[in-house]
Amino acid sequence: MSLEGRFDEAAGVVRVGDDARQRYHDSRGYGYPLEGNEIALSPVEAAHLLYRGDLEAIVDASGERLDFRSFVAREPGTKFGVRFLVYADLRSRGFYLSPAAEPWITDPPGGKADFAVFPRGKGPGDGEIAYVLRVISERTDVAADELRDGVLAVVDEESEITYFEVSRREPSGSSAAPLPDGCEADLLADRVVVWDPPLELYERGFYGQPLEGREYDEPTLQCSLLEAASLAERGVIDLDPERVRERGREVEGERFVRRLAVYTTLRERDVVPKTGYKFGADFRTYAEVESVENLGHSELLVRVHPDGYVFEPRDLALDVRLAHGVRKTMVFALVDDAGEIDWWSLERLTP
């Protein structure tokens, strides 16, 4: 026998009595218990039970009996349409999930999370969460300060869903190389030429590109302003660091300041950053460089943004898709006014 629910619009839940606790909550993880065998369902949970035919109807305050179509047409609750699509998709994949809020779960994750997704075979009473999930449409921008460890589910205009795993990613490496002192260098319009540096500066440090091309014995190096600013600060080249930084600001504005903060931090962590221009990013990075001759693939693509940046989901999809296509991970470096950096990675996820 199918049950009916009562829509408590003031509380934003659907109440179901009789043997609802055993039938829906205990066995399949829907809702949260009330007194006796009664449970409360979120509108999305109730809609899913209607959709499956497990609830016969939902009765509103006026006594009208609502079927699935009528209930969905009311769009009960914030972001109901996209949240229902994601809820139904994950249920079809074998996951139990609930709203990421009390009293559905005792320790909600906070932020703008919509659902707590439990490991397959487990439910809300097992105390374990596989994914903390936020749901947005493709037209909903995401502010940088809203990023959280978890999963971002983006529903496009054709109701297809893309899942992105969001996590902190602190780059680290083992690419330390000995650096010389006081190499002669000239500052040009938007780059620096380093004359007669030791071979190790390029071969092991992977600074610059040889002016002579691939055929060289002791290369003359063309360095970017970022590389040159870093080298000047360390006394490797005989240029005033502030002069190089000023040239960088003239060429790129404040973007240069942010990129230099990221470049410097990566080098301090023994990671080699090189231009990511060919990939539409600021940097590609190498965690371990023994020599340029035996150089492996870069691991990360890094895009640098101010900490107040707002992401468009289409741009996120483009960046992540591109990185995946070239076997790399997309990392966003968010730089504040003091030069402090938050590192976030995004990767496609198939739940």
Beta strands, then each sheet from edge to edge (+ up, - down):
strand 1: 3-8
strand 2: 13-16
strand 3: 32-33
strand 4: 39-41
strand 5: 55-59
strand 6: 65-66
strand 7: 97-99
strand 8: 115-117
strand 9: 131-137
strand 10: 142-143
strand 11: 150-155
strand 12: 161-168
strand 13: 184-187
strand 14: 191-195
strand 15: 209-210
strand 16: 221-224
strand 17: 272-275
strand 18: 283-286
strand 19: 300-306
strand 20: 310-311
strand 21: 329-335
strand 22: 341-349
sheet 1: 3+ 4- 2+ 1- 5- 6+
sheet 2: 7+ 8- 9+ 11+ 12- 22+ 21- 19- 18+ 17-
sheet 3: 10+ 20-
sheet 4: 13+ 14- 16+ 15-
end
